[in-house]
């Protein structure tokens, strides 16, 4: 565990931990963790019956019964194994404006002022009449919030994208935006790493992006440390997202900058897939990734990330070798 310990909003949070070879679900109350393996086999099982378990978790957090550990003595693992991972692309206004404006300058010869004005107009129109862009991620890409990030053999431009993620707490299809927040059980932190120079396939230009190859290498989705129940997390539309690369702040933005908020994201994805308890939905990343700064991840780098009330991550980068 890093020092200081990760903190969480509200009286308790959930996570998966180990103190040896076996992992166990845990109820986190500040610096202590109650082993929940006498109650339930996994955090996923809790979320599968979220409305029943939430009142019980309040009781367990207030009780001295059971086996308790010091958080500092435990390894913090990925908090939940999701059923599916849904990821939102191009969902922060400033981030997308920066990307579009840069293309208009470099490809179309626009002045910086013209490029930015055109890009902002495009985003305003997208907010009014557009729909989210969502793709699937691999559960196998997940790793813990303090695990090493292992760079794959292929590619050089390994980038970060810190994101607020939500965990679905009940099943639904064609969910109205006005009811969408009722389906959110908890929130966590995800860092959606991307190998930029493997994002486009030169041999298949007509197909476009290769999301699988660029984003789903092992350890490319650090997740956690905790699941913070939605009732404790505050306004998900006004949380601070901060990422430091070797101590330098690279991303520092409010979730207010989302183009499509959480209700619209849930409503959109539920028109295609039935959402089930334990599904993970990433809400997009703000401006400030490595491509923006012209700096990419190298062995020995340290990435530190936090979102208001959800704790923090600290990952050291190493080579596949």
C-alpha positions in Angstrom: 0.0 0.0 0.0 1.2 3.5 -0.7 1.5 6.2 2.0 -0.8 7.9 2.7 -3.7 5.4 2.7 -6.5 6.0 0.1 -9.5 7.7 1.6 -13.1 7.4 0.6 -16.3 9.5 0.9 -19.0 8.3 3.2 -19.0 5.9 6.1 -17.8 2.9 4.1 -16.6 1.6 0.7 -16.1 -1.8 -0.8 -13.1 -3.5 -2.3 -11.3 -6.8 -2.9 -8.1 -7.5 -0.9 -5.6 -10.2 0.0 -3.3 -11.0 2.8 -1.7 -14.0 1.2 -2.8 -16.1 -1.7 -6.6 -15.9 -1.2 -8.6 -12.8 -2.1 -11.6 -11.7 -0.1 -14.3 -9.0 -0.4 -13.9 -6.3 2.2 -15.9 -3.5 3.8 -13.6 -0.4 4.1 -14.2 2.0 7.0 -11.3 4.5 6.9 -8.1 2.7 7.7 -9.8 -0.7 8.6 -11.3 -3.4 6.5 -13.9 -6.0 7.5 -13.5 -9.4 5.8 -16.9 -10.1 4.2 -16.1 -13.6 3.1 -18.2 -15.0 6.0 -21.1 -13.1 4.4 -20.7 -13.3 0.6 -18.1 -14.8 -1.8 -17.3 -11.6 -3.7 -18.0 -7.9 -4.2 -19.8 -8.8 -7.5 -22.2 -11.0 -5.4 -23.0 -7.9 -3.3 -23.7 -5.8 -6.3 -25.9 -8.5 -7.8 -28.3 -8.0 -4.9 -27.5 -4.4 -4.2 -30.8 -3.1 -2.8 -30.8 -6.0 -0.2 -27.1 -5.6 0.7 -26.8 -1.9 1.1 -28.8 -1.6 4.4 -26.9 -4.7 5.7 -23.5 -3.0 4.9 -24.5 -0.1 7.0 -25.1 -2.5 9.9 -21.8 -4.3 9.4 -19.8 -1.1 9.2 -21.1 0.0 12.6 -20.5 -3.4 14.2 -17.3 -4.7 15.9 -18.2 -8.2 14.9 -16.3 -10.2 12.3 -12.7 -10.2 11.2 -11.1 -6.8 10.8 -7.7 -5.9 9.2 -5.7 -2.8 8.9 -5.9 -1.5 5.4 -2.1 -0.8 5.4 -1.4 -4.5 5.8 -3.5 -5.6 2.8 -2.9 -5.8 -0.9 -5.6 -3.9 -2.7 -6.8 -5.7 -5.8 -9.2 -4.8 -8.6 -12.4 -4.1 -6.6 -14.9 -6.0 -8.8 -14.9 -8.3 -11.8 -17.5 -6.7 -14.1 -19.9 -8.5 -16.4 -19.0 -6.1 -19.3 -16.9 -3.0 -19.6 -18.5 -0.1 -21.6 -16.2 2.8 -22.4 -17.2 6.3 -23.5 -14.9 8.0 -26.1 -14.6 11.7 -26.9 -16.8 12.7 -24.0 -15.1 15.8 -22.5 -15.7 19.0 -24.4 -12.3 20.7 -23.9 -10.5 17.5 -24.7 -12.4 17.0 -28.0 -12.1 20.7 -28.9 -8.4 20.4 -28.5 -8.2 17.4 -30.8 -10.5 18.7 -33.5 -8.8 22.2 -33.5 -5.3 20.6 -33.8 -6.5 18.6 -36.8 -8.0 21.6 -38.5 -4.8 23.5 -38.1 -2.4 20.7 -39.2 -4.5 19.2 -41.9 -6.8 22.0 -43.2 -4.5 25.0 -42.6 -6.9 26.9 -40.4 -5.6 29.6 -38.0 -5.6 28.7 -34.3 -8.5 31.1 -33.8 -10.5 29.7 -36.7 -9.8 26.1 -35.7 -10.9 26.5 -32.2 -14.1 28.4 -33.0 -15.1 25.7 -35.6 -14.3 23.0 -33.1 -16.3 24.6 -30.3 -19.3 25.1 -32.7 -19.1 21.4 -33.6 -19.1 20.3 -29.9 -22.1 22.6 -29.1 -24.0 21.0 -32.0 -23.0 17.5 -30.7 -24.3 18.3 -27.2 -27.6 19.4 -28.7 -28.2 16.7 -31.2 -25.5 14.1 -31.0 -25.2 10.7 -29.2 -22.4 9.2 -27.2 -19.6 7.1 -28.7 -19.2 3.8 -26.7 -17.0 0.8 -27.2 -16.3 -2.4 -25.3 -13.2 -3.1 -23.2 -11.7 -6.4 -22.0 -12.0 -7.5 -18.4 -8.5 -9.1 -18.8 -7.0 -5.6 -19.2 -7.8 -4.7 -15.6 -5.3 -4.5 -12.8 -5.2 -3.2 -9.2 -4.8 0.5 -8.3 -1.2 0.0 -7.1 -0.1 -2.8 -9.5 2.7 -2.2 -12.0 1.7 -1.1 -15.5 3.5 -3.5 -17.9 4.1 -1.9 -21.3 3.5 -4.4 -24.2 6.2 -5.4 -26.6 4.7 -3.5 -29.6 4.1 0.2 -29.8 5.9 3.3 -28.3 3.2 5.9 -27.5 1.7 4.5 -24.4 -0.8 7.1 -23.0 -3.0 7.6 -20.0 -6.7 8.6 -19.8 -8.1 8.9 -16.3 -11.9 8.3 -16.0 -14.8 8.2 -13.6 -16.4 4.8 -13.8 -19.8 3.7 -12.5 -21.0 0.3 -11.5 -24.5 -0.7 -12.5 -26.7 -2.0 -9.6 -29.8 -3.4 -11.2 -30.8 -4.8 -14.6 -32.5 -2.6 -17.2 -33.0 -2.1 -21.0 -34.1 1.1 -22.7 -33.7 3.0 -19.5 -35.1 6.6 -19.7 -32.5 9.3 -18.8 -34.7 10.6 -16.1 -34.6 7.2 -14.3 -31.0 6.3 -15.1 -29.4 7.3 -11.8 -31.5 4.7 -10.0 -29.4 2.1 -11.8 -26.0 3.3 -10.4 -24.8 1.3 -7.4 -21.3 2.8 -6.9 -18.4 4.7 -8.5 -14.7 3.9 -8.9 -11.6 5.1 -10.7 -10.3 3.7 -14.0 -7.2 4.7 -16.0 -7.9 3.7 -19.6 -4.4 3.3 -21.0 -3.9 3.5 -24.8 -1.0 2.7 -27.2 -1.5 5.6 -29.6 0.7 4.3 -32.4 -1.3 1.1 -32.5 -4.7 2.8 -32.6 -4.9 3.0 -36.4 -4.2 0.0 -38.7 -2.1 1.0 -41.8 -3.1 -2.2 -43.4 -6.8 -1.7 -43.0 -7.3 2.1 -43.3 -10.9 1.8 -44.4 -11.8 0.1 -41.1 -10.3 2.9 -38.9 -9.4 2.4 -35.3 -8.2 -0.8 -33.6 -9.6 -0.4 -30.1 -8.8 -4.0 -29.1 -5.1 -3.8 -29.8 -4.5 -0.2 -28.6 -6.5 -0.4 -25.3 -6.6 -3.9 -24.0 -3.1 -5.0 -23.2 -2.7 -6.7 -19.8 -2.6 -4.1 -17.0 -3.9 -1.3 -19.2 -7.0 -0.6 -17.1 -5.9 0.1 -13.5 -9.1 0.1 -11.5 -10.0 1.1 -7.9 -9.1 1.2 -5.1 -12.7 1.0 -3.9 -16.3 1.0 -5.0 -17.9 4.0 -3.2 -21.7 3.7 -3.0 -23.5 6.3 -5.1 -25.2 7.7 -2.0 -21.8 8.8 -0.6 -20.0 10.0 -3.7 -21.6 13.4 -4.0 -22.6 14.9 -7.3 -21.0 12.8 -10.1 -21.3 15.8 -12.4 -19.0 17.8 -10.2 -16.0 15.7 -9.2 -12.4 16.6 -9.7 -10.2 14.3 -11.9 -6.5 14.7 -11.4 -3.6 12.7 -12.8 0.1 13.3 -12.2 2.9 11.8 -14.4 6.2 11.7 -12.5 4.9 14.3 -10.2 3.7 16.7 -12.9 0.0 17.4 -13.1 -1.2 16.4 -16.6 -5.0 16.1 -16.1 -7.0 18.3 -13.8 -10.6 18.8 -14.7 -14.1 18.6 -13.4 -16.6 16.1 -14.6 -18.8 19.1 -15.4 -16.9 19.2 -18.7 -18.6 15.9 -19.9 -20.4 16.3 -23.2 -22.9 13.6 -22.3 -23.7 13.2 -18.6 -24.2 9.9 -16.8 -28.0 9.7 -17.4 -27.6 10.2 -21.1 -24.8 7.6 -21.3 -26.9 5.0 -19.4 -29.9 5.7 -21.6 -27.8 5.4 -24.7 -26.0 2.1 -24.0 -29.2 0.5 -22.7 -30.8 0.9 -26.1 -28.3 -1.7 -27.4 -27.4 -3.9 -24.4 -29.3 -5.0 -21.3 -27.4 -3.5 -18.3 -26.9 -5.9 -15.5 -25.5 -5.6 -11.9 -21.8 -5.4 -11.9 -21.4 -3.9 -15.4 -18.8 -1.1 -15.5 -19.4 2.1 -17.5 -16.5 4.5 -18.0 -17.5 8.0 -18.7 -14.6 9.4 -20.7 -11.4 11.2 -20.0 -10.7 15.0 -19.8 -8.0 17.0 -21.6 -4.4 16.4 -20.7 -3.3 13.0 -22.0 0.2 12.2 -23.1 -0.6 12.9 -26.8 -1.5 16.5 -25.8 1.8 17.0 -23.9 3.9 15.1 -26.3 5.0 12.8 -23.5 4.4 9.1 -23.2 4.9 6.4 -20.6 8.3 4.8 -20.2 9.7 2.2 -17.8 10.3 3.7 -14.4 7.6 6.3 -14.7 5.0 6.8 -11.9 1.4 7.6 -12.6 -0.7 8.9 -9.7 -4.4 9.5 -10.1 -7.3 10.6 -7.9 -11.0 11.5 -8.2 -12.8 13.4 -5.4 -14.0 11.0 -2.7 -13.0 7.8 -4.5 -9.4 7.4 -3.3 -6.3 7.3 -5.4 -4.1 5.1 -7.6 -0.3 4.9 -7.9 1.1 2.7 -10.6 4.8 2.2 -11.6 5.5 1.6 -15.2 7.8 -1.2 -16.3 8.9 -2.9 -19.5 7.5 -6.3 -20.6 11.0 -7.6 -20.3 
